[in-house]
Amino acid sequence: MAGQRTSSRLTVAAALGSLYIVWGTTYLAIRVAIQSIPPLLLAATVFTIAGPALVAIVIVRGGWTTGLPPARHWLSAVLVGIGLVTFGNGSLMWGEQFVPSGIAAIVVATVPAWLALFARVYLRERLRRLTVAGLGLGFGGLVILAAPTGTGVGDLRGVTAVLLTAIGWAAGSVYSKRAPLPADPFLAAGMQMFCGGLVTLFVAISAGELGRLDFARAAPQSAIAFAYLLVVGAIFAFGVFQWLVRNAQLSVVGTYAYVNPIVAVVLGALFLGERLTVRTLGAGAVILVGVAVIVAAQAVTSEPSAVETELSPSAAVQDAAKAKS
């Protein structure tokens, strides 16, 4: 029994470590991919492919035992997909045109704060005093990060877009908690990714991104980054996350929220030459402390927490879409 427990702990540690790395590296991969692929079109393509691929995995494993999902399930998939794919990934990829990948990761780290707010409004979950304090810290960090500088409006535009990523992600996650969806979380995730990808494709076409796609000038590294986001980010990491949800404490799994930005900031500095200013580091520290306070506060309550809302298998697609990310 002791050997089994040790083996289980090692497996959890390995799975969690892979989640830290994969989700932390997706910000770098996005920045590389959008050098040749328009951002909204990138998000649309990744998830319109990843969604059916995930459903195919469900079918192969014998998880689809019923007929086609009813119309109400598809409607929920569209609504959740808009939050988690169109906003949760499309806005992120668009915003990374204007802000460094590390800053984008720091802003996305506010997801637990938005989850707590939306869970309070939509699910009537109680906000503890520590949670409110964490919210204040997190939003204070955002103010520091987005304060005007001499670099023009590009930073503010990018930060705003990435902030919409966090808001859309949280809104879609909380809504999915009670939305009518298939019982199998992988099937629900595949539907949501596919529907969200189609909506994002419509937005990309409306924005004229198809005309900006030039395969002849596409950089090889962008193609590699695209493949990485699709296979490793959107499919592999999702499977790892689902296993962790069933085999590890939710408070432990939730630590990705403030580990991923560290990975993203370091990789951005090493491979993209992104500057680490005192303001960026200070704002990031304030935001991450706020997130840590929120996670800790919600973990000790006996009520269903915002963190549990985020990590619940019934809302599984939220983290399939972040691979985010």
Secondary structure by P-SEA (a helix, b strand, c coil): caaaaaaaaaaaaaaaaaaaaaaaaaaaaaaaaaccccaaaaaaaaaaaaaaaaaaaaaaacccccccccaaaaaaaaaaaaaccccccaaaaaaaacccaaaaaaaacaaaaaaaaaaaacccccccaaaaaaaaaaaaaaaaaaccccccaaaaaaaaaaaaaaaaaaaaaaaaccccccccaaaaaaaaaaaaaaaaaaaaaaaccccccccccccaaaaaaaaaaacccccaaaaaaaaaaaccccccccccccaaaaaaaaaaaacccccccaaaaaaaaaaaaaaaaaaaaaaacccccaaaaaacccccccccccccc
